[in-house]
Amino acid sequence: MFHPLPLYIGLRYTRTKRRNHFISFISGTSMVGIALGIVALIVVLSVMNGFHKEIQGRILAMASHATLSDPYGGGIADWRAVLEQVRANPHVVGAAPFVEIQGMLASGARVSGAVVRAIEPVEEDEVADLRQHMISGSVDDLIDGEFNIILGQDLANYLGVGPGDQVTLVTPQVSSTPIGIMPRLKRFTISGLFAVGMADYDRNAAFIHLADGARLMGLGEAIGGVRLKLDDLWQAPRLAREIAYELGGVYRLVDWTQVHSNFFSALAMEKRMMGIILFLIVAVAAFNIVSTLVMVVTDKQSDIAVMRTLGMSPLEVMGIFMVQGTAIGLIGTLVGMVAGVLLAFNVEPVVTGIEALFGIHFLDPDIYYISALPSDVHPGDVIGIGGGAFLMSVLATLYPAWRAAKTQPAEALRYE
């Protein structure tokens, strides 16, 4: 005889035709529900991973992995020596000086706050991808003494200006004049526009030459700080501490995880909450397993009584129905994982086909800056989803199996 016996009988109950077709229907519905829940979870989390990766890439395309500055808010006078020292670190793949100005840009009656970063065009290529995001003009048009400026596309649209026009930069620095204290103003010529696809940059950022910014802020030959690009951005917190220690603790080092911590924490929280909400689909399907097995136990009362009479223990009876419910959960889980991964890897052509079929457009590039759904399948997510669904299916079998084990043979066979 096949051993173990509970496994043999449980699998036999799973694949044989039941007299009660309603039970078969609920059993099939449970499998389909688990599979659909897993597919939804894998696809949604993969798309969210894709969006997060896209957003992170766009942020880090303009932001540095770490920023070195004077802790007291002053400039760095010996910045060339500092650049040589940090570039000597094997984990630093790029370093560039900058001066940051929190000011206002004005054109006619329109005024907008902006973060104006003064850069050295050639060295800026080591730490950022500004050159790749230029839609008009060139970064090389930022020349010392010519007071050219590059604006984000949305900022230029708001101010109603374009290449060749002029804007006035109002800085927080003040100058003494015969009529009193006045903010420092300087007129710049727009030499180019850029578009990253992030409102924080396209709407609020502008770039000028490093020497022009230092002159405007009254720093002389000093700069505001040094931006660093590291060989491993995920190790930025640890590497930033090492570099700060090498510099003798004189300078303040802030890595990208500190600057954007709230934003990325919000994205992570959004992903967790979406996963919990969608996992309820799997939970509902798992509860269907409970109802299926309860009805099977009721339907098999006489079979259970006979097996008990022939010497089968309550634990073995319990194992039969646990095997049956687990088989339902395992089939639904495997089907859902395979279908979910396949759909997640092909979500873009699927969405394109739906758009073509119904004549709709889910992602308008004029609004979302992307025209396709990004998808990034994480094996850890797939394994976690499949494992969680299977565990929930196994737990759903415990109560019906326990009820089967409590069946009394005499009571079950009384009316047979």
KESE-474876 format. One record per residue (C-alpha): residue number from 1; x, y, z; residue in one letter. Coordinates in pm, 1 decimal, m for minus. Each point is the difference from the previous one (the first is absolute). Example, Ala and Ser with C-alpha at 12.3 -4.5 7.8 and 13.67 -1.06 7.14 Angstrom:
BEGIN
<rec 1, <1230.0, m450.0, 780.0>, 'a'>
<rec 2, <137.0, 344.0, m66.0>, 's'>
END
This chain:
BEGIN
<rec 1, <0.0, 0.0, 0.0>, 'm'>
<rec 2, <108.8, 356.8, m71.9>, 'f'>
<rec 3, <161.6, 174.0, 296.6>, 'h'>
<rec 4, <m62.3, 236.8, 160.6>, 'p'>
<rec 5, <m367.0, m81.7, m23.4>, 'l'>
<rec 6, <m137.3, 352.8, 81.6>, 'p'>
<rec 7, <198.2, 142.1, m294.9>, 'l'>
<rec 8, <m136.0, m265.5, m237.3>, 'y'>
<rec 9, <m363.3, 44.7, 104.8>, 'i'>
<rec 10, <28.1, 380.9, 12.5>, 'g'>
<rec 11, <135.1, 15.5, m355.0>, 'l'>
<rec 12, <m264.7, m247.7, m114.3>, 'r'>
<rec 13, <m274.9, 221.0, 144.5>, 'y'>
<rec 14, <152.3, 295.9, m183.0>, 't'>
<rec 15, <2.0, m154.8, m347.5>, 'r'>
<rec 16, <m313.4, m216.0, 6.6>, 't'>
<rec 17, <m340.0, 124.8, m116.5>, 'k'>
<rec 18, <m219.4, 94.6, 289.3>, 'r'>
<rec 19, <m365.1, m79.8, 20.7>, 'r'>
<rec 20, <m64.7, 353.1, 118.6>, 'n'>
<rec 21, <80.8, 228.2, m293.4>, 'h'>
<rec 22, <m48.8, 309.2, 214.9>, 'f'>
<rec 23, <299.3, m104.0, 211.3>, 'i'>
<rec 24, <206.5, m46.2, m318.1>, 's'>
<rec 25, <m101.2, 346.2, m114.2>, 'f'>
<rec 26, <107.3, 162.4, 327.6>, 'i'>
<rec 27, <326.0, m197.4, m5.9>, 's'>
<rec 28, <75.1, 125.9, m353.1>, 'g'>
<rec 29, <m99.0, 350.5, 99.2>, 't'>
<rec 30, <248.2, m14.8, 288.1>, 's'>
<rec 31, <282.9, m98.8, m235.3>, 'm'>
<rec 32, <m89.5, 274.8, m247.6>, 'v'>
<rec 33, <m35.2, 257.3, 280.1>, 'g'>
<rec 34, <341.4, m80.6, 143.7>, 'i'>
<rec 35, <156.4, 8.0, m348.0>, 'a'>
<rec 36, <m162.5, 334.4, m89.4>, 'l'>
<rec 37, <99.3, 152.8, 332.1>, 'g'>
<rec 38, <362.3, m103.8, m49.2>, 'i'>
<rec 39, <m0.1, 127.6, m360.1>, 'v'>
<rec 40, <m137.6, 336.4, 113.6>, 'a'>
<rec 41, <256.1, 26.8, 279.1>, 'l'>
<rec 42, <299.1, m88.9, m217.0>, 'i'>
<rec 43, <m101.6, 230.7, m286.7>, 'v'>
<rec 44, <m91.3, 299.4, 218.4>, 'v'>
<rec 45, <311.1, m26.6, 217.1>, 'l'>
<rec 46, <219.4, m44.3, m310.3>, 's'>
<rec 47, <m150.0, 311.0, m160.0>, 'v'>
<rec 48, <48.8, 192.2, 325.0>, 'm'>
<rec 49, <361.2, m120.2, 12.6>, 'n'>
<rec 50, <38.2, 123.5, m356.7>, 'g'>
<rec 51, <m142.2, 341.7, 85.1>, 'f'>
<rec 52, <221.9, 27.1, 308.2>, 'h'>
<rec 53, <306.4, m95.8, m203.3>, 'k'>
<rec 54, <m92.5, 255.3, m267.1>, 'e'>
<rec 55, <m53.8, 275.9, 257.4>, 'i'>
<rec 56, <319.1, m89.2, 184.3>, 'q'>
<rec 57, <196.7, 5.8, m324.5>, 'g'>
<rec 58, <m135.0, 343.3, m90.9>, 'r'>
<rec 59, <74.6, 140.4, 344.5>, 'i'>
<rec 60, <353.0, m138.4, 8.9>, 'l'>
<rec 61, <60.4, 116.0, m356.3>, 'a'>
<rec 62, <11.0, 354.1, 140.2>, 'm'>
<rec 63, <71.4, m51.6, 369.4>, 'a'>
<rec 64, <342.0, m103.6, 128.6>, 's'>
<rec 65, <60.8, m316.5, 199.4>, 'h'>
<rec 66, <158.8, 212.4, 272.7>, 'a'>
<rec 67, <58.0, 370.9, 56.9>, 't'>
<rec 68, <293.5, 153.1, 185.2>, 'l'>
<rec 69, <m40.0, 348.1, 148.3>, 's'>
<rec 70, <116.2, 228.6, 277.1>, 'd'>
<rec 71, <m194.3, m83.8, 320.5>, 'p'>
<rec 72, <m12.1, 368.3, 93.1>, 'y'>
<rec 73, <m156.8, 110.9, m327.5>, 'g'>
<rec 74, <306.3, 174.9, m134.8>, 'g'>
<rec 75, <181.3, m78.5, m320.6>, 'g'>
<rec 76, <290.7, m239.1, m62.6>, 'i'>
<rec 77, <305.3, 206.1, m90.6>, 'a'>
<rec 78, <248.9, m283.3, m66.4>, 'd'>
<rec 79, <m248.3, m197.9, m206.1>, 'w'>
<rec 80, <251.3, m111.6, m261.9>, 'r'>
<rec 81, <200.9, m181.0, 266.4>, 'a'>
<rec 82, <m320.7, m151.9, 135.8>, 'v'>
<rec 83, <m92.3, m120.6, m349.2>, 'l'>
<rec 84, <335.8, m172.4, m38.9>, 'e'>
<rec 85, <m32.6, m161.9, 341.0>, 'q'>
<rec 86, <m349.5, m141.7, m54.7>, 'v'>
<rec 87, <82.5, m115.2, m353.3>, 'r'>
<rec 88, <284.4, m203.9, 147.4>, 'a'>
<rec 89, <m258.8, m215.5, 178.9>, 'n'>
<rec 90, <m52.4, m319.7, m206.0>, 'p'>
<rec 91, <m377.4, 11.2, 55.4>, 'h'>
<rec 92, <m37.1, 352.5, m145.4>, 'v'>
<rec 93, <m54.3, m10.4, m376.9>, 'v'>
<rec 94, <m76.2, 369.2, m41.8>, 'g'>
<rec 95, <14.2, 331.7, 184.7>, 'a'>
<rec 96, <m113.3, 346.8, m102.9>, 'a'>
<rec 97, <m6.8, 341.6, 171.2>, 'p'>
<rec 98, <m320.2, 200.4, 30.1>, 'f'>
<rec 99, <m162.2, 305.9, 149.8>, 'v'>
<rec 100, <m368.8, m20.0, 87.3>, 'e'>
<rec 101, <m219.2, 308.5, 3.5>, 'i'>
<rec 102, <m352.4, 8.1, 139.1>, 'q'>
<rec 103, <m142.4, 291.2, m193.5>, 'g'>
<rec 104, <m278.7, 131.2, m219.2>, 'm'>
<rec 105, <m13.9, 28.2, m377.2>, 'l'>
<rec 106, <m203.4, 281.5, m151.3>, 'a'>
<rec 107, <m111.6, 75.5, m353.2>, 's'>
<rec 108, <m235.8, 290.1, m43.1>, 'g'>
<rec 109, <m282.9, m34.3, 250.9>, 'a'>
<rec 110, <66.9, m369.7, 64.9>, 'r'>
<rec 111, <218.2, m110.8, 290.2>, 'v'>
<rec 112, <86.1, m351.8, 114.1>, 's'>
<rec 113, <217.5, m144.7, 274.0>, 'g'>
<rec 114, <283.6, m218.2, m126.0>, 'a'>
<rec 115, <306.9, m189.3, 109.5>, 'v'>
<rec 116, <281.7, 132.2, m216.7>, 'v'>
<rec 117, <307.0, m222.4, m4.8>, 'r'>
<rec 118, <327.0, 143.6, m122.2>, 'a'>
<rec 119, <210.2, m271.9, m164.6>, 'i'>
<rec 120, <316.2, m62.5, m199.4>, 'e'>
<rec 121, <m141.9, m157.6, m321.7>, 'p'>
<rec 122, <277.4, m253.8, m64.9>, 'v'>
<rec 123, <34.1, m118.4, 359.4>, 'e'>
<rec 124, <m377.9, m15.1, 44.3>, 'e'>
<rec 125, <m8.2, m285.8, m252.0>, 'd'>
<rec 126, <177.6, m215.4, 259.7>, 'e'>
<rec 127, <m289.0, 12.1, 247.3>, 'v'>
<rec 128, <m320.3, 76.4, m195.4>, 'a'>
<rec 129, <m170.2, m64.0, m333.1>, 'd'>
<rec 130, <m108.5, 357.9, m73.4>, 'l'>
<rec 131, <154.1, m10.5, m347.3>, 'r'>
<rec 132, <m220.2, m298.7, m96.7>, 'q'>
<rec 133, <m318.0, 183.8, 102.6>, 'h'>
<rec 134, <61.6, 318.7, m198.7>, 'm'>
<rec 135, <m280.8, 71.5, m247.7>, 'i'>
<rec 136, <137.4, 332.8, m117.5>, 's'>
<rec 137, <348.1, 148.4, 7.9>, 'g'>
<rec 138, <302.2, m159.0, 164.3>, 's'>
<rec 139, <155.5, m18.0, 345.6>, 'v'>
<rec 140, <320.1, 131.4, m157.3>, 'd'>
<rec 141, <m179.0, 332.7, m60.9>, 'd'>
<rec 142, <54.8, 75.8, 370.3>, 'l'>
<rec 143, <314.2, 213.0, m31.4>, 'i'>
<rec 144, <169.3, 201.1, 272.3>, 'd'>
<rec 145, <m97.8, 365.2, m14.6>, 'g'>
<rec 146, <m275.0, m33.9, m261.1>, 'e'>
<rec 147, <m274.2, m54.9, 260.2>, 'f'>
<rec 148, <m193.3, m259.9, m192.8>, 'n'>
<rec 149, <m260.8, m216.9, 170.7>, 'i'>
<rec 150, <m166.4, m335.2, m74.5>, 'i'>
<rec 151, <m359.4, m38.4, 118.7>, 'l'>
<rec 152, <m226.6, m298.1, 55.4>, 'g'>
<rec 153, <m263.4, m21.6, m272.0>, 'q'>
<rec 154, <m296.8, 42.7, 235.5>, 'd'>
<rec 155, <165.2, 296.7, 169.9>, 'l'>
<rec 156, <61.2, 165.3, m335.9>, 'a'>
<rec 157, <m360.5, m63.9, m103.0>, 'n'>
<rec 158, <m126.3, 158.8, 320.3>, 'y'>
<rec 159, <217.0, 306.8, m46.1>, 'l'>
<rec 160, <m95.2, 15.0, m367.9>, 'g'>
<rec 161, <358.1, 6.1, m122.7>, 'v'>
<rec 162, <221.6, m201.4, m233.4>, 'g'>
<rec 163, <358.4, m14.5, m127.5>, 'p'>
<rec 164, <135.7, 346.2, m69.1>, 'g'>
<rec 165, <m234.6, 172.9, 247.0>, 'd'>
<rec 166, <117.2, 153.5, 324.2>, 'q'>
<rec 167, <m102.8, m60.5, 361.5>, 'v'>
<rec 168, <96.9, 178.2, 318.2>, 't'>
<rec 169, <141.1, m202.4, 288.7>, 'l'>
<rec 170, <m75.1, 140.9, 345.4>, 'v'>
<rec 171, <235.0, m146.6, 263.2>, 't'>
<rec 172, <m24.0, 4.0, 381.0>, 'p'>
<rec 173, <323.2, 199.7, 9.6>, 'q'>
<rec 174, <m43.1, 372.6, 60.6>, 'v'>
<rec 175, <193.8, 306.7, m108.7>, 's'>
<rec 176, <27.0, 338.5, 164.8>, 's'>
<rec 177, <m119.0, 284.6, m222.4>, 't'>
<rec 178, <m61.9, 371.8, 54.5>, 'p'>
<rec 179, <m369.6, m80.2, 39.8>, 'i'>
<rec 180, <58.6, m281.6, 250.4>, 'g'>
<rec 181, <42.9, m377.0, 3.1>, 'i'>
<rec 182, <m103.2, m161.1, m327.5>, 'm'>
<rec 183, <m6.2, m366.3, m112.5>, 'p'>
<rec 184, <268.8, m92.6, m247.0>, 'r'>
<rec 185, <m132.6, m25.4, m356.4>, 'l'>
<rec 186, <158.5, m129.5, m316.5>, 'k'>
<rec 187, <m134.7, m34.9, m350.2>, 'r'>
<rec 188, <68.0, m332.5, m178.2>, 'f'>
<rec 189, <m51.1, m110.5, m358.8>, 't'>
<rec 190, <m171.6, m332.9, m54.7>, 'i'>
<rec 191, <235.7, m222.4, m198.8>, 's'>
<rec 192, <m186.7, m330.3, 26.7>, 'g'>
<rec 193, <m282.5, m207.0, 144.7>, 'l'>
<rec 194, <m3.2, m345.7, 157.0>, 'f'>
<rec 195, <m271.8, m253.0, 89.5>, 'a'>
<rec 196, <59.5, m285.9, 242.9>, 'v'>
<rec 197, <m360.1, m109.8, 47.9>, 'g'>
<rec 198, <m6.5, 95.5, 370.1>, 'm'>
<rec 199, <m188.0, 311.1, 104.9>, 'a'>
<rec 200, <253.0, 71.7, 277.2>, 'd'>
<rec 201, <260.8, 67.6, m267.9>, 'y'>
<rec 202, <m196.6, 104.3, m308.5>, 'd'>
<rec 203, <m206.2, 255.1, 194.2>, 'r'>
<rec 204, <243.3, 117.9, 268.0>, 'n'>
<rec 205, <359.1, m33.2, m122.4>, 'a'>
<rec 206, <241.8, 207.9, m205.8>, 'a'>
<rec 207, <373.7, m11.6, m72.5>, 'f'>
<rec 208, <265.5, 267.7, m44.0>, 'i'>
<rec 209, <380.0, m3.5, m21.3>, 'h'>
<rec 210, <194.1, m67.1, 321.5>, 'l'>
<rec 211, <200.4, 324.3, m13.9>, 'a'>
<rec 212, <m314.8, 207.8, m64.7>, 'd'>
<rec 213, <m171.9, m158.4, 301.2>, 'g'>
<rec 214, <299.1, 48.9, 229.9>, 'a'>
<rec 215, <28.7, 362.3, m111.7>, 'r'>
<rec 216, <m371.7, 58.9, 53.1>, 'l'>
<rec 217, <11.4, m148.3, 351.4>, 'm'>
<rec 218, <313.1, 192.2, 92.6>, 'g'>
<rec 219, <209.0, m314.2, 51.3>, 'l'>
<rec 220, <297.6, 116.9, m203.1>, 'g'>
<rec 221, <211.3, m305.1, m87.5>, 'e'>
<rec 222, <m191.4, m226.7, 240.5>, 'a'>
<rec 223, <m285.8, m235.4, m83.6>, 'i'>
<rec 224, <m307.8, m120.5, 184.8>, 'g'>
<rec 225, <85.1, m371.5, 3.0>, 'g'>
<rec 226, <100.3, m313.1, m190.4>, 'v'>
<rec 227, <m238.9, m256.1, m147.7>, 'r'>
<rec 228, <117.2, m362.4, m9.0>, 'l'>
<rec 229, <m90.7, m302.1, m209.8>, 'k'>
<rec 230, <80.6, m337.2, 158.8>, 'l'>
<rec 231, <57.5, m341.6, m152.6>, 'd'>
<rec 232, <m284.9, m149.1, 205.7>, 'd'>
<rec 233, <m287.9, 235.0, 74.9>, 'l'>
<rec 234, <m154.7, m252.8, 244.5>, 'w'>
<rec 235, <311.1, 29.0, 217.2>, 'q'>
<rec 236, <m15.0, 380.9, m3.5>, 'a'>
<rec 237, <m67.2, 41.4, 377.4>, 'p'>
<rec 238, <302.0, m212.2, 97.6>, 'r'>
<rec 239, <230.1, 143.6, m267.5>, 'l'>
<rec 240, <m99.3, 357.3, 90.0>, 'a'>
<rec 241, <103.8, m64.0, 361.5>, 'r'>
<rec 242, <332.4, m145.7, m115.9>, 'e'>
<rec 243, <73.2, 299.4, m222.7>, 'i'>
<rec 244, <m93.9, 243.3, 276.9>, 'a'>
<rec 245, <240.6, m182.4, 232.8>, 'y'>
<rec 246, <278.7, 16.8, m260.8>, 'e'>
<rec 247, <m53.0, 376.6, m24.1>, 'l'>
<rec 248, <46.6, 30.3, 375.3>, 'g'>
<rec 249, <m362.8, 73.4, 80.7>, 'g'>
<rec 250, <39.3, 358.7, m118.0>, 'v'>
<rec 251, <m279.6, m16.8, m255.9>, 'y'>
<rec 252, <m361.7, m108.1, 11.5>, 'r'>
<rec 253, <m95.1, m292.4, m225.4>, 'l'>
<rec 254, <m363.5, m76.1, m84.3>, 'v'>
<rec 255, <m92.4, m299.1, m215.9>, 'd'>
<rec 256, <m301.9, m35.9, m230.9>, 'w'>
<rec 257, <m189.1, m225.7, 242.8>, 't'>
<rec 258, <m10.4, 286.7, 249.8>, 'q'>
<rec 259, <m100.9, 266.7, m250.0>, 'v'>
<rec 260, <m285.8, m207.1, m149.7>, 'h'>
<rec 261, <m78.8, m219.4, 302.0>, 's'>
<rec 262, <m362.0, 116.7, 38.4>, 'n'>
<rec 263, <m77.0, m51.2, m367.4>, 'f'>
<rec 264, <140.4, m351.4, m23.9>, 'f'>
<rec 265, <m155.9, m94.4, 335.2>, 's'>
<rec 266, <m337.6, 108.0, m137.6>, 'a'>
<rec 267, <52.4, m215.4, m310.4>, 'l'>
<rec 268, <92.7, m301.3, 214.1>, 'a'>
<rec 269, <m306.5, 53.1, 220.8>, 'm'>
<rec 270, <m221.3, 25.2, m307.9>, 'e'>
<rec 271, <134.4, m330.9, m130.6>, 'k'>
<rec 272, <m56.0, m174.2, 334.9>, 'r'>
<rec 273, <m356.3, 126.0, 36.4>, 'm'>
<rec 274, <m84.7, m95.2, m359.8>, 'm'>
<rec 275, <138.3, m348.7, 64.8>, 'g'>
<rec 276, <m209.8, m39.7, 314.3>, 'i'>
<rec 277, <m317.1, 116.1, m175.2>, 'i'>
<rec 278, <48.9, m228.2, m299.5>, 'l'>
<rec 279, <91.4, m294.8, 221.6>, 'f'>
<rec 280, <m357.9, 10.5, 126.3>, 'l'>
<rec 281, <m97.8, m150.9, m337.1>, 'i'>
<rec 282, <208.6, m304.1, 86.3>, 'v'>
<rec 283, <m149.1, m6.3, 350.5>, 'a'>
<rec 284, <m354.7, m12.4, m140.6>, 'v'>
<rec 285, <96.9, m290.6, m226.8>, 'a'>
<rec 286, <160.1, m176.7, 295.7>, 'a'>
<rec 287, <m324.1, 31.1, 196.3>, 'f'>
<rec 288, <m170.7, m172.9, m293.0>, 'n'>
<rec 289, <223.7, m298.3, 73.9>, 'i'>
<rec 290, <m145.4, m8.4, 350.7>, 'v'>
<rec 291, <m356.9, m12.4, m130.1>, 's'>
<rec 292, <95.1, m257.1, m264.3>, 't'>
<rec 293, <156.9, m235.9, 250.8>, 'l'>
<rec 294, <m281.2, 43.2, 252.1>, 'v'>
<rec 295, <m246.7, m114.5, m265.5>, 'm'>
<rec 296, <231.5, m284.0, m106.8>, 'v'>
<rec 297, <25.8, m116.6, 359.7>, 'v'>
<rec 298, <m379.5, 2.9, 27.7>, 't'>
<rec 299, <m28.7, m184.4, m332.2>, 'd'>
<rec 300, <257.0, m264.1, 105.0>, 'k'>
<rec 301, <m138.6, m74.8, 346.7>, 'q'>
<rec 302, <m63.4, m364.8, m84.0>, 's'>
<rec 303, <345.1, m41.4, m158.1>, 'd'>
<rec 304, <162.2, 150.7, 308.2>, 'i'>
<rec 305, <m198.5, m232.6, 227.5>, 'a'>
<rec 306, <106.4, m307.5, m200.6>, 'v'>
<rec 307, <366.0, 103.7, 6.0>, 'm'>
<rec 308, <m16.1, 58.8, 374.8>, 'r'>
<rec 309, <m164.7, m340.6, 46.6>, 't'>
<rec 310, <282.2, m163.3, m198.2>, 'l'>
<rec 311, <252.3, 147.0, 243.1>, 'g'>
<rec 312, <101.8, 334.9, m147.2>, 'm'>
<rec 313, <97.6, 248.6, 272.4>, 's'>
<rec 314, <m151.5, 350.3, 33.8>, 'p'>
<rec 315, <333.8, 154.8, m103.5>, 'l'>
<rec 316, <2.8, m203.3, m320.0>, 'e'>
<rec 317, <m356.5, 108.8, m79.4>, 'v'>
<rec 318, <104.7, 357.8, 64.6>, 'm'>
<rec 319, <295.6, m47.2, m235.7>, 'g'>
<rec 320, <m230.8, m115.7, m284.8>, 'i'>
<rec 321, <m189.9, 328.4, m11.0>, 'f'>
<rec 322, <309.2, 209.6, 59.9>, 'm'>
<rec 323, <154.3, m165.1, m306.6>, 'v'>
<rec 324, <m313.5, 71.8, m203.8>, 'q'>
<rec 325, <m14.0, 368.4, 100.5>, 'g'>
<rec 326, <376.1, 40.5, m38.8>, 't'>
<rec 327, <m18.3, m143.7, m353.7>, 'a'>
<rec 328, <m261.0, 260.9, m90.8>, 'i'>
<rec 329, <219.6, 278.3, 142.2>, 'g'>
<rec 330, <317.3, m135.3, m163.3>, 'l'>
<rec 331, <m156.4, m21.2, m346.9>, 'i'>
<rec 332, <m147.2, 349.2, 28.3>, 'g'>
<rec 333, <331.6, 138.2, 130.3>, 't'>
<rec 334, <214.4, m153.3, m274.3>, 'l'>
<rec 335, <m238.2, 104.9, m276.8>, 'v'>
<rec 336, <m18.9, 351.8, 143.5>, 'g'>
<rec 337, <377.4, 35.0, 33.5>, 'm'>
<rec 338, <68.9, m117.0, m356.2>, 'v'>
<rec 339, <m277.4, 214.2, m151.3>, 'a'>
<rec 340, <94.4, 301.3, 214.2>, 'g'>
<rec 341, <367.0, m9.4, m98.8>, 'v'>
<rec 342, <m84.9, m43.6, m369.9>, 'l'>
<rec 343, <m245.6, 290.3, 8.8>, 'l'>
<rec 344, <239.3, 221.4, 198.3>, 'a'>
<rec 345, <274.8, m52.8, m258.4>, 'f'>
<rec 346, <m242.5, 77.1, m284.6>, 'n'>
<rec 347, <m214.7, 269.6, 161.3>, 'v'>
<rec 348, <103.2, 264.2, m256.3>, 'e'>
<rec 349, <m117.8, m188.9, m314.8>, 'p'>
<rec 350, <m315.9, m107.9, 186.2>, 'v'>
<rec 351, <m83.8, 360.4, 89.9>, 'v'>
<rec 352, <85.1, 111.5, m353.5>, 't'>
<rec 353, <m239.9, m260.4, m138.7>, 'g'>
<rec 354, <m278.7, 112.2, 234.7>, 'i'>
<rec 355, <57.9, 363.4, m99.5>, 'e'>
<rec 356, <m15.2, m89.8, m369.4>, 'a'>
<rec 357, <m311.0, m214.8, 48.4>, 'l'>
<rec 358, <m204.0, 256.1, 192.6>, 'f'>
<rec 359, <154.8, 316.5, m143.5>, 'g'>
<rec 360, <111.7, 135.4, 338.1>, 'i'>
<rec 361, <331.6, 120.6, 140.4>, 'h'>
<rec 362, <85.6, m84.4, 359.8>, 'f'>
<rec 363, <316.6, 208.6, 32.9>, 'l'>
<rec 364, <3.2, 332.4, m179.1>, 'd'>
<rec 365, <369.1, 100.1, m33.0>, 'p'>
<rec 366, <m99.9, 366.3, 24.6>, 'd'>
<rec 367, <m122.3, m69.9, 354.3>, 'i'>
<rec 368, <204.9, m293.9, 127.4>, 'y'>
<rec 369, <321.8, 55.4, m203.0>, 'y'>
<rec 370, <1.2, m371.5, m89.3>, 'i'>
<rec 371, <m205.1, m179.0, m261.2>, 's'>
<rec 372, <41.9, m361.5, 117.8>, 'a'>
<rec 373, <m53.0, m187.8, 324.9>, 'l'>
<rec 374, <340.2, m85.3, 147.3>, 'p'>
<rec 375, <22.3, m344.0, 162.0>, 's'>
<rec 376, <275.6, m132.2, 223.2>, 'd'>
<rec 377, <m56.7, m355.0, 126.9>, 'v'>
<rec 378, <175.1, m71.5, 330.7>, 'h'>
<rec 379, <51.2, m373.8, 69.6>, 'p'>
<rec 380, <m36.3, 72.0, 371.9>, 'g'>
<rec 381, <m349.0, 143.3, m56.0>, 'd'>
<rec 382, <m107.1, m300.5, m208.4>, 'v'>
<rec 383, <130.2, m250.6, 254.6>, 'i'>
<rec 384, <m152.0, 194.2, 290.3>, 'g'>
<rec 385, <m340.5, 25.7, m167.9>, 'i'>
<rec 386, <m4.0, m367.9, m98.2>, 'g'>
<rec 387, <119.9, m113.4, 341.7>, 'g'>
<rec 388, <m252.7, 216.9, 182.2>, 'g'>
<rec 389, <m288.6, m122.4, m216.1>, 'a'>
<rec 390, <99.5, m364.3, 46.8>, 'f'>
<rec 391, <38.3, 42.1, 377.4>, 'l'>
<rec 392, <m342.9, 161.5, 21.0>, 'm'>
<rec 393, <m146.3, m291.6, m197.9>, 's'>
<rec 394, <154.1, m252.1, 240.0>, 'v'>
<rec 395, <m132.4, 188.0, 302.6>, 'l'>
<rec 396, <m345.9, 6.0, m159.7>, 'a'>
<rec 397, <m7.4, m383.2, 7.8>, 't'>
<rec 398, <51.7, m33.5, 375.7>, 'l'>
<rec 399, <m355.2, 61.3, 123.3>, 'y'>
<rec 400, <m182.1, m223.1, m255.0>, 'p'>
<rec 401, <261.1, m274.6, 50.8>, 'a'>
<rec 402, <m41.7, 24.2, 377.3>, 'w'>
<rec 403, <m376.1, m34.9, m41.4>, 'r'>
<rec 404, <53.0, m311.7, m210.8>, 'a'>
<rec 405, <227.9, m149.3, 266.3>, 'a'>
<rec 406, <m270.4, 56.3, 264.1>, 'k'>
<rec 407, <m255.6, m206.1, m196.2>, 't'>
<rec 408, <m146.2, m286.3, 206.5>, 'q'>
<rec 409, <m50.0, m318.9, m210.8>, 'p'>
<rec 410, <m315.9, m110.3, 182.0>, 'a'>
<rec 411, <m168.0, 339.0, m46.8>, 'e'>
<rec 412, <100.0, 20.7, m367.7>, 'a'>
<rec 413, <m126.9, m350.4, m83.8>, 'l'>
<rec 414, <m322.9, 16.5, 203.7>, 'r'>
<rec 415, <m222.7, 75.4, m299.4>, 'y'>
<rec 416, <203.0, m186.0, m268.2>, 'e'>
END
